[in-house]
Amino acid sequence: MKKIIALTIASGLLAACSASESPTDSDTQAQSAETSAPAFTTYDAEAFHATTSVGLASSAGLAFSPDSTRILVSSDESGVFNAYAIDIASGERTALTASEDDATYAISWLPDSDRILVNADSGGDELDHIYVRDEAGALYDITPGDNLKAQFVGWSEDGREMWIATNERDPAAFDIYAYDTASYEAVMTFENTQGLEIGDISSNGRWVAMIENVSSADANIYLIDLQSPDAEPQLITEHEGNIAYGVYEFTPDNSALVYATNEHGEFIQAWSYTMADGSHAPLVEADWDVMFVSHSPSGRYRVVGVNDDGRTEVSVTDTITGDPLTLPELPAGDIGSIRFSRDESEIAFIINSSTSPSNIHWVDLETQEHRQLTDTLNPAIEESHLVAAEVVRFNSFDGLEIPGIMYRPHQASAETPVPALVWVHGGPGGQSRIGYSATIQHLVNHGYAVYAVNNRGSSGYGKTFFHMDDRRHGEEDLGDVVAAGDFLRSLDWVNEDQVGVIGGSYGGFITAAALTFHPEAFEVGINIFGVTNWVRTLESIPPWWGAFRDALYDEMGDPATDGDRHRAISPLFHAANIQRPMLVIQGANDPRVLQVESDELVEAVRANGVHVEYVLFPDEGHGFQRKENRITASNAYVAFLDEFLRGNTPAN
């Protein structure tokens, strides 16, 4: 089960946001030379969200068709995510699914046919099922059942079986089943009686790697030999103290497990464990977190992604020669989601930047021919009118240096200062990173500076920084957000009387907490799917979170013993303090932040006589899956800010 490793307990949904290409200190940012603003066009939310979001098939799946003429992708060009096939020669896209309601994501081609695998939940409830689309276009749910969640794990090396994990036996544990690719009959391969997290299964079906999340700072990796008569989990990461571990993948030859650990320093490194002799060895060492490690089908090429100060630096190495893979000249931006054809002669990948959304590219490794297969930015938008982001740091209330990502509107200057927003990512433990955001660009295009703060407790800056807010959420991390607002007010191109705060998921909690516990720190707040009652949220965690719940309790506190603290930091119980206007966004089907959280907060704020606007989406869960809803929300943000932030004047 190839994945990005963050080694956090974070489950924030709205954490992604763009950043610039080079670090800039706060003094440089504050004292930047005044220049005349370039000409640019103001675009509406419909224009920004007419941009198409695309993604390649799962890293555990097969992105290239059996004949290598097409690439399997997910796209929301219809307004809802569906699976498409892109013809490499012509660039033509063919819709393979046609959902009008539930987002449907591409997983893999089947190894020997034009059948594909996709997954979808129902209305954002996060109870994903896996479907097969046959050659005639019919969809079959191969993981039926109520209150069931399914995950694709991988393919057997002969392509006759696919491994899928489901919680059908126990809602809190995922067992692994082998599904026959002809009959779709399933046989349990591994019964996960301990409720561990599935890391990966080797392609020969012999080895399973499992993760035990002891706490937010401590984990173990267990290896199970399915050929052994007892198949008992074997601990392979014996250690003392708090050390985090995660799983990248088994090597294609099934000889070793590639795993993540921060045992040897501040940052996550990649190590290997050889099954034959039980030896451990370093594989990838970097000055930042190693986010992912994967291999081409034969293992000849190794792909490594490093989280370099909010940017993804990707390298591809020929393991035979040790040389980097040669690629032709490519557009500027971060490369990601590299997928190899089955004979390793071609690759598909994504390039993304703060001013350009993800596009899918293809390269023939022998001829070096390159094709960009998608052009996802709305052609009505001129890319030069968008704003490239900068990494900017400032010193917080206690002197700690805090990183963040700044978007400065073209028209911002000392003569024409602009309103500004502190953007708070999800989590806890998320990170605002480089990447295109239609929502942020829409705000900036309408004259709002956005500073995406990576407060203490954010991932990507070392384990010490990450754990600074453990069991102190809503305290120092909130102080960093308030200090970020003060930092914005210190810039001569920001209107010091017009600074607000906005955030989603955990960032929505921080937004509401800022208005509650620092009622004069910001002029307005926008709370998107935010937790407001930690007592209820922690008591209503879905059962399929399993052992992850224990790690969350370790970081946030156990509701059975820490209820007083949870009440103390929950905005709902102190809503009488809120004095400034608030906009609240909520999905009715949200399984993480229940609708009642926002209902009660809105009622409490209105009881104060404070202006609050409430936008409830009946067909969303924890985040936006439907383009029309993203447009509605973006329009609501700007309309609210135009009235209550830009229209704000200092109190007499």
N, C-alpha and C positions, 0 to 999 in steps of 0.2 A: 504494500500500500504506500506508494511513493507520495511524499508530502513535503510541504514547506515546514521546516522546524523553527518554532519560536521559543519552545521550552517555557511557555507561559501558561497560566490557567485561563487566559483571556478568552472570552467568547464574544467580544464586541463585534458588531456588524458594520458600523459606519466609521471604520478607522482609516480607510484609505483616503489619501489626499496628496496633492502634488508638492514637489519641492524643487529647488533650483539645482543647477549642476555644480556649483562651487560654494564651499563654506564662506560665510561672510560674518565678521564679528559685529556686535551691536553698535560699536562706535562708528564703524564704516557705514553701516546702514543709516544711522541717525544723522551723519554729517554728509550724506551723499550730495553731489553737486546738483544745483538746480538746473533743469533743462526744460525747454518748451515741450509741452505735451504733443506727441504725434497725433495726427488725425486718425480717428477710428470711428467705427459704427457701433451703435447700441443695438443689441439683438434681444428679442424676447425669449422667454423660456421655451416656447415651442421650437424656436430655431436651435437652441443649444441641445435640447433633448431629441431633436431630429437626428442628431448624431447616433450612429449605430454602435452598440456594444457587442463585441465578438470575443470568443474564446475557443481554444483548440480542445479536442477531446481529452479525456482524463489522461494524466501522466501514467496511470496504471493500465490504460487501454491502448488501442491501436488507432492512431490518427489517420494513417494512410490506408486506402482501400486495398483489397487483395491484389489488384493489378497496378497499384501505385499511380492511378490516374486522377484520383480524387482525394480530398482531405475533408475529414469530418470535423464540423465546428458547431458551436452554439452561437446564436445571433438573436437580438431582439428587434430586428428590422420590421417585424410585423406588429410591434407594440408589446409582445410577450416573447420571452425566450423560447426558441424552438431549435431543433436540430436541422442542419443543412449540410449538403455536400458541395464542395467547391471544386470545379473542374480545373486542374492545374494548367492545362493548355489554353483554355479560353477565359478562365476566371468566372465562368457562369456559375451561379448558385442555384441549387435545387433544394426546395424545402422537403424535408423527410418527415417532419411532424407538423401538425397544424393546430396546436392548442390555442384557444382564444382566451383561456382563463388561467390555467396553472403553468408556471414556468417549467419548461422541459429542457433538460440539459443533455448534451451528447456525451456519452461515455466511451464507446468503442465500436469499431467494425467487428463483426465476428470474423474469425481467422480465415474462413474458407468460402465466404458468400457475401452477398450484398445486404445481409441482415445487419442491423445495428442494435446496440444497447443504449437506452436513455434512462434518466431518472427524473421523477417529478414528485412533489408533495401535493397537498390539497389546500389551496387557499393560504399558503404560507405557514402551515402547521408544523413543518419540519419533519413530518413522518414520511420520509421518502420511500417510494417503491421503485423497483427496477422493471423496465419493460423491454421486450424485444419487438422491434419493427421488422416484419418479414419483407420479402422481396415485393409482395403485392401492396405493401403500405399499411397493413393491419398491425395494430399494437396489441401486445399480450402482456398483462401483468404477471410476471413469473414469481412475484413475492406477495401474493394476496394475503389479506388479513387486516383486521381492525387493530388500531393502536400499535401497528408494526412499523419498524424503521429498518431499512435495508441499506447496505453499503457495498459497492463493488470493490473487491480486493485485488483480483488479478486473474491471469490466464495460466493454465497449465502449459508446459513447454510443447506438448504435441497439439495444443489448440482444441482438444476434445472436451475439456472441462473448463468452466469458469468458477472462480471462488467468490462467493457472496456471503457477507456476514449479516445476520438478522437477529433481532431480539424477540423472536416469536416464542421461544421457550420461556424466557425470563425477561421482563421489560427492562431490567437493569443490567443485562449482560448480552453481549453479541457473540453468538456461536458462528463457526465457519461451516458453510455447506459447499459441496461440489455439485454444480449443476451440469448435467449432460447437455451439450450444445445442440443435439439433435432432438431429444425428447423433452428437455427442460426439467427432467426429474432430478430431485435434489437428495443428496445423501450427506448426513452430518459428518464432517471431517474432524472437527475439533469442538468439544463441548467446554465452554468457557465457564466452569463452575466457580472460579474465583472472581469473575467480573472484571478481568483486566482489560486494558485497552489494546486493541489489535494494532500491531506495528506493520507486519508484512508476512507473507507466506512465500516460500521459495518456489520457483517455477516447476521443480520436480515433485512438489507436494510433500516433501519430507519435513521441512523445518517451518516452524511458526515462531515469530518474535512477538512478545507481548510486553506491555509497559504497565508498571504499577506506579501510579502517581501517589506517593506517600504524602507529599505536601506540595505547595507551590514552588518550593526550593529543592525538593528531594524526590528522586524517582529510582526505580529499578527496572532492568530489562531481564526478562526470562526467555529462555529458548526451550522449545518443545520439539523433540524428535518423534514425529508421528509414526516412525517405523519401530520405535521402541515399544515393548509389550505394555509398559505402564504409562508411557507418554506423559510423564510428570514434568511440570515446568522446572527448568534448571536456572538458577540465578547466575548470571554471567557478569554482573557489575557489583561485586562485593565492595563495600566502601564504608567509611566512617564519616559522620557529619552530613551536611547538606550538599549533595551533588545532584545536578539535574542530568537526566539522560532522555534521549529520544531515538527513534528509528528512522533512518532514511530508506534503506532497501537491502535486499539480498543481492549479491553480485550475480550477473547472468549465468555464471558457471556453478552457482549454488555452493561455492566453497567458503564464502565469508558473508558476514552481516556488516553492513556499513551503518554506524550509529553516531549520534550526536552526544556531546558532553561538554560541560563547562568545568570539568574536574581540574584542568590544567591552567586555568587563568580566568580572566573576567569574561571572555567571550566563548561562544559555542564553537567547538572544533569538530571535525569529522575524523572518526577512528574506525578501524576494522577489527572484527573478531573472527578468527579462523576456526571453523568448526572442527577440523581434523586434530588440531593440537591445543585448542583453547587459548591461543595467543592473541594479545591485543597489540595494535600498532597504529601510530598516527597516520592519517591519510591526507587530510587537508588542514593546514594551519593558516590562519589569516588574522589580521589586526581587527577584524569585526566579526560578527556572527556569520557562520556558514549556514545559509538558509536551506539549501537543498543540494543533494548529490544524486545523480542518476547516471545510467549507462545506456549506450546504444544496445540493440538486441544481442549482439555477440559479445559485448563488453569491450570492444576495441576503443570506443570513445567514452570519455568521462565528462559529464557536464556538472559544473559547480556554480552555485549562485551565492554571492556574499552581500550582506546588507551593509553597504558602505555609506554610513551617515545618511541613511534614508534613500539611497540609490541602490539599485540592484546591479552589481557587477558580475557578469556571467563569463565564464571561461570554458572552452571545450578543448580537451587534451586527447591526443592520440596516445593511448597507453602503450602501444608497441614502440613508437619512436620517441615518446616523451615530448613531442612538438605540439604547439597549439594548432588547432584546426584552422586552415586558411579559408577565409570568407572574402567575397568581393566587397567593394565599397557599399555601405548601407546608409540609409537615412539616420539622422541623429536621433538618439533616444536610448532607452534601456531595452535590451533584448531579454526575452523570457519565454517560458513554455516551449522549449526546444523539443521537437518530436522527430525521430528518425524513421525513414522508410524501412521496410523489413529487410532489404538488402543493404542498407546503410549507404546508399548512393545519393540520397536526397534528404534534406531536412526541411521542416516547416517550423516557424517560430513567430513570435509577436514582438513588435517594436512599439514602445509607448513613451510619451514625454508629457511634460506639464501643459504643452499647448497642442498636442496631437493625441487623440485617443488611440487605443490599441488597433493596430492593423496586422493582418496576417501576411507573412512573407514566405517565399519558397526559394531554395537554392539547390542547384545540381552541384554536388561536391566535386565531381570530376571536371565538368566544363566551366564551373563557376558562374553559370547562368543564374540570374536573380530575377524574380518577379514579385511585385507587390500585388497580392490577390484581392485586397479589399481597400477601399478608400472611405473610411467611416466618418470623417468629419463632414458635417452638413456642408455641401458646396456653397450654400448661401453665406457661410461664415468665412471671412478672410483670416487665416491663421495669424497673420501679423497683428491683427487687432486684439488677439488674446494676450495674456500676461504670463511670461515665464516666471517661475518661482525662484526664490533664493533661500538658502539655509541661513538662518539668522539666530544668534544666541544672545541671551541677556542674563544678568545676574538677578536671581530671585530675592525674596524678602530676607533670606538668611545668607546670601552671598553665593549660593549654589548656582553654577552655570546651567542654564536650561536651553536646550536646542528647540528650534521650531522652523516652520516653513512660511515664508512671507510672500504674499501676492500684493503688489503695489499697483493700484490703478494707473493707467497712463496719464490721467489728468492730475494726479496728486502732486502737489508742490507746496512750498511755504506760502505762496500767494493764494493757492486754492486747496486748502487742506480738506481731506475727505473723512467721512465717518469710517469706523473700523470695527471689526469683529474678532474676538478670540474664538477660534474653532477648537473644540475639545474632542479628541478621538474616543472610540469605544474601548471596551476592555472589561475589567481593568487589565492593564498590561498591553494595550495595543500600541500602535505607532502611526503617526501621520508620515507618509512616505511620498516619494516621487510617483506621479501618475496623473493622468488626465481626470478631472472632475468637472462634468458639465454644470453641476450645482455651484461649485466654487467659482468657475469662470463666469457664470451668469451673474453672481453677486458682484464680482470684481468689475465686470463689464458695465454694471449699473452704478459704479462709483463707490463700492464698499471695499476697503482694504480687508484682507483676511490674513490672520496670523494663526497657523495651525500649530499649537503649542504641544511639545512632547514633554509634559510635566514629569516629575520624578514618579517612578513606577512604570514608565513606558519601557517597552522592550527595544532592543537594538543598541543600547548604550552600555552594556555590561551588566553583570548580575548584581553588583552593588547598587547601581542606579535603579535597577528593576525592582529590588526588594525594599527600597526606601519607604514605600507606603504600606507595607504589609501591616494589616490590622490598624492602619491609620488612615484609611480611605475617608475622604471628605475632610481631611485635616491639612497636612502639608501639601498634598497634591492640589487641593483647592487653593491653598495659599499661592502656589505657582501660577495658577490660572488668574487669580486676582492680580498678582505681580505682572503677568503678561499684559493685562489691561493697563496697568500703570506705565509699563514700558511703551505701549502704543501711544499713550497720551504724551510721552516725552518726545516723540518724533515731530519735527516741525511741519511735516506734510499730513499729519493726522489732526482732525478736529478734536481737541481734548474734551469737549462736552458731548461727543457723540461716539461712545465706545460701548458695544454690546458683546454678548457671549452667546455661542451657539454650539450644540453638540448632540450627538446621537448615541443611544444605548447608554453605556456608562458615562459618555460625554453629556447625555441628556440629564443624568443624575447630577453631574457637576454643575451644569447650567442652572438647574433648579436650586441646588445647594448654594450657588453663588448669590442668587437673588434672595435666598432665605437667610443665610448666615452672614452675608456681607451686603446688606440691602441697598447700600449706596455705591457699591463698587462699579456697577454697570447700569447703563440707562435702560436696557431691554435685555430679554433673554428668549432664545428659541430652543425649546426642549423637544427633541425628536426621539420618540420611543424610549424615554428616560425612566429609570427606576426612581420612584419617589418614596417607597415604603420597603426598606430592606428586610423587615421582619417577614412580610408576606412573600417577597420575592424569593428569599432563601428557603422558605418553607414550601414553596410551590415549584421547586426545580423538577423538570421532567425526569421520570425514572430512567430513561435511556442515557442520562448523563453518568449513571453508575458511579464508579470510583472517582470520576472527575469531581463529583460533589464533595468528596472528602478534601481534595486539594483546594477547592473553592472555600470551604469552611475554614481551612487552615489560614488562608489569606484574609478572608473577610470576617471570620469569626463564626462560631457555631450558634445558630439561632436558639439552641437549647440552653446555652450558657452565656451568650453575649447579647441577649435581647435588649438590655438597657442601652448598650452602645449603639446598636442598630437603630433604636428609636431616636437616640440623640443625634445621629447623622442623617436621618430620613427627613427630607423637606416636608413631607405631608404632615408630620406631627408638629411642625413649627411654621406652618404656612401663614400664620397671622403676621409674621415678620415681613412678608413680601410686599413691597411698595411700588415696584416698577412693572411696566407692561410685560406680558409673557405670551408667546405663541406656543401651543402644544400640538404635536403631531403624534398620532397613534394608529396602529393597525389593530383591527378588531380580533384578528386571529393570532395575535402574538402569543406564543407559548412561553416566552421568557419574561416579558414585561406585560402583565395582564392588563386588559383595557381598564379594569377597575382602578388601577394605579392612577391613570390620567384622569378618569372621571372624577375621582375624589379630590385630586389636586385642583382641578379646574373649579369645582364647586367651592373649595376652601378659599381660593384666591378671589373668586367673585364675591364671597361673603365679606372680604376685606374692602370691597368697593374698588378694587384694582382691575384695570382692563386686562382681560385674558381672552384670547381667541383659541378655538379648539377645532382642529381638522381631524376627523375620524374616517379612516379608510376601511370599509366593510370587507374588502377583498385582499387585504395585506396582512402579513405577519410581522416578524421583526426585521423590517427593512422593506425596500421597494423592489417588487418584481415586475410591475407593470409600468410601462413608459407614461401612460396617461396620468398615472398617479404621481410620478416624479415631476411632471409638468405642473400639476395642480399644486404640489408642495412648493416648488420653486417660485411659482407666482405668489403663493401665500407669503413666502419669506420676504420677497422684495416689497410687496404691498404693505406688509406689517412694518418693515424697516423704514420705508419711505414716510410713513405716517408718524411712527413713534421714535425713530432714531434720527433720521435726517431732519425731521420736523422738530426735534427736541431743542429747546432753548434753555440756558442756565436758569435755575430757580432764583428769584429775587431774594 
